Amino acid sequence: MVMDDRIGPPLTGGQRETLRAFLDYHRATLAMKCRDLSDDELRQRSMPPSTLSLLGLVRHMAEVERHWFRRVIGGEDLPHVWSHTSDFQAAYDASGSTRAEAFAAWEAEVAHARRIEADAESLDVTGYAAGWEADVSLRLVVLHLIHEYARHNGHADLLREGIDGTVGA
């Protein structure tokens, strides 16, 4: 059984505090699903032909954090970490990756995202999302990331169960 040390969102917090807490809760969920597994276990794929693995999900979420917070809200001109063609799915193939490499990138992007969110005057701050050809608010970005993590944490749940039978939140 994997120890659950996640902190749940406040039951009566303000909007920004609650959104921030939900995002951090989902980040912690992904980390928890990967806890106590070897690199080989983290690279274990769901089923052919999919390249999806827990390590691939961590790499993918590093790309997502980088894109939405640093590129869209922060306005930084940055390449993708694992793709030369701006393909977010390329991160899923973690066959040559290690826990140390993937988690270092993910944790660095989460730290950048937290700084950008904390430094923003309000959730109404906007950035340009080129893929959507529109300005988007920080509020939308945070909600989008919560959605993205929630979907992928469902995948992580199934992947972890397939590796060692561990199930749960």
C-alpha positions as CSV (number, residue, x, y, z in Angstrom):
1,M,0.0,0.0,0.0
2,V,1.3,3.5,-0.9
3,M,1.3,6.0,1.9
4,D,-1.2,8.8,1.2
5,D,0.3,12.1,2.5
6,R,-1.7,14.4,0.2
7,I,-3.3,17.5,1.7
8,G,-6.8,18.0,0.5
9,P,-8.3,21.3,-0.6
10,P,-9.8,23.6,2.0
11,L,-13.6,23.2,2.5
12,T,-14.2,26.9,2.9
13,G,-11.3,28.6,1.2
14,G,-11.4,31.4,-1.4
15,Q,-11.3,30.8,-5.1
16,R,-7.6,31.2,-5.7
17,E,-6.6,29.2,-2.6
18,T,-9.0,26.4,-3.5
19,L,-7.9,26.2,-7.1
20,R,-4.2,26.2,-6.0
21,A,-4.9,23.5,-3.5
22,F,-6.8,21.3,-6.0
23,L,-3.9,21.6,-8.5
24,D,-1.4,20.7,-5.8
25,Y,-3.6,17.8,-4.7
26,H,-3.6,16.4,-8.2
27,R,0.2,16.9,-8.6
28,A,0.7,15.0,-5.3
29,T,-1.6,12.2,-6.6
30,L,0.6,11.7,-9.6
31,A,3.7,11.6,-7.4
32,M,2.0,9.2,-5.0
33,K,1.1,6.8,-7.9
34,C,4.8,6.6,-8.8
35,R,6.1,6.2,-5.3
36,D,8.2,3.1,-4.4
37,L,8.5,1.9,-8.0
38,S,11.7,1.1,-9.8
39,D,12.7,2.8,-13.1
40,D,11.7,-0.4,-15.0
41,E,8.3,-0.5,-13.3
42,L,7.7,3.2,-14.0
43,R,8.5,2.5,-17.7
44,Q,6.1,-0.4,-17.9
45,R,3.6,0.3,-20.7
46,S,-0.1,-0.1,-20.4
47,M,-0.7,-2.3,-23.5
48,P,0.5,-2.4,-27.1
49,P,0.6,-0.3,-29.2
50,S,0.4,2.4,-26.5
51,T,3.6,3.9,-25.1
52,L,1.8,5.2,-22.0
53,S,3.6,4.6,-18.7
54,L,3.7,6.2,-15.3
55,L,7.1,7.8,-16.2
56,G,5.6,8.9,-19.5
57,L,2.8,10.6,-17.6
58,V,5.3,12.5,-15.4
59,R,7.2,13.6,-18.5
60,H,3.9,14.6,-20.3
61,M,2.8,16.7,-17.3
62,A,6.2,18.4,-17.2
63,E,5.5,19.5,-20.8
64,V,2.0,20.6,-19.9
65,E,3.1,22.6,-16.9
66,R,5.9,24.2,-19.0
67,H,3.6,25.1,-21.8
68,W,0.7,26.6,-19.9
69,F,2.5,28.4,-17.2
70,R,5.8,29.4,-18.7
71,R,4.9,29.8,-22.4
72,V,1.3,30.9,-22.2
73,I,1.1,32.9,-19.0
74,G,4.7,33.8,-18.6
75,G,5.3,34.6,-22.3
76,E,8.6,32.6,-22.4
77,D,9.8,31.4,-25.7
78,L,10.8,27.8,-24.8
79,P,11.1,24.6,-26.7
80,H,9.4,21.4,-25.5
81,V,11.5,19.3,-23.3
82,W,11.1,16.0,-25.1
83,S,9.9,16.9,-28.6
84,H,11.4,18.9,-31.4
85,T,8.0,19.0,-33.1
86,S,5.9,20.5,-30.3
87,D,4.2,17.1,-29.8
88,F,3.0,16.7,-26.2
89,Q,2.4,13.0,-26.8
90,A,6.1,12.4,-27.5
91,A,6.8,12.6,-23.8
92,Y,4.7,9.4,-23.2
93,D,7.5,7.2,-24.7
94,A,9.7,7.0,-21.6
95,S,11.6,3.9,-22.8
96,G,15.0,5.6,-22.4
97,S,14.1,7.8,-19.4
98,T,14.8,7.5,-15.7
99,R,12.9,8.5,-12.6
100,A,15.6,11.0,-11.8
101,E,15.4,12.7,-15.2
102,A,11.6,12.8,-15.5
103,F,11.0,13.9,-11.9
104,A,13.7,16.5,-12.0
105,A,12.1,18.1,-15.1
106,W,8.6,17.8,-13.7
107,E,9.5,19.2,-10.3
108,A,11.3,22.1,-11.9
109,E,8.3,22.9,-14.1
110,V,6.0,22.7,-11.1
111,A,8.2,25.1,-9.2
112,H,8.1,27.6,-12.1
113,A,4.4,27.2,-12.4
114,R,3.9,27.9,-8.7
115,R,6.1,31.0,-8.9
116,I,4.2,32.3,-11.9
117,E,0.8,31.7,-10.3
118,A,1.9,33.2,-6.9
119,D,3.4,36.3,-8.6
120,A,0.3,37.0,-10.7
121,E,-1.8,39.9,-9.5
122,S,-5.0,37.9,-9.9
123,L,-6.5,34.9,-11.7
124,D,-7.6,37.4,-14.4
125,V,-4.0,37.8,-15.7
126,T,-3.9,36.6,-19.3
127,G,-1.5,35.1,-21.8
128,Y,-1.8,34.1,-25.4
129,A,-2.5,30.4,-26.2
130,A,-1.2,30.0,-29.7
131,G,-2.9,26.6,-30.2
132,W,-6.2,28.2,-29.3
133,E,-5.4,31.5,-31.0
134,A,-6.8,33.4,-28.1
135,D,-5.9,35.1,-24.8
136,V,-6.7,32.9,-21.8
137,S,-6.8,33.7,-18.1
138,L,-4.7,32.2,-15.4
139,R,-7.9,30.9,-14.0
140,L,-8.6,28.9,-17.1
141,V,-5.0,27.6,-17.1
142,V,-5.3,26.4,-13.5
143,L,-8.6,24.8,-14.2
144,H,-7.2,23.2,-17.4
145,L,-4.3,21.8,-15.4
146,I,-6.6,20.4,-12.8
147,H,-8.6,18.7,-15.6
148,E,-5.4,17.4,-17.2
149,Y,-4.1,15.9,-14.0
150,A,-7.5,14.4,-13.1
151,R,-7.7,12.6,-16.4
152,H,-4.1,11.4,-16.3
153,N,-4.3,10.4,-12.7
154,G,-7.1,8.0,-13.8
155,H,-4.6,6.5,-16.2
156,A,-2.0,6.4,-13.4
157,D,-4.4,4.5,-11.2
158,L,-4.8,1.8,-13.9
159,L,-1.1,1.7,-14.7
160,R,-0.2,1.3,-11.0
161,E,-2.7,-1.5,-10.5
162,G,-1.2,-3.3,-13.4
163,I,2.3,-3.0,-12.0
164,D,1.7,-4.2,-8.4
165,G,-2.0,-4.3,-7.7
166,T,-2.0,-1.1,-5.7
167,V,-5.4,0.7,-6.1
168,G,-7.0,3.7,-4.5
169,A,-7.3,7.4,-4.4
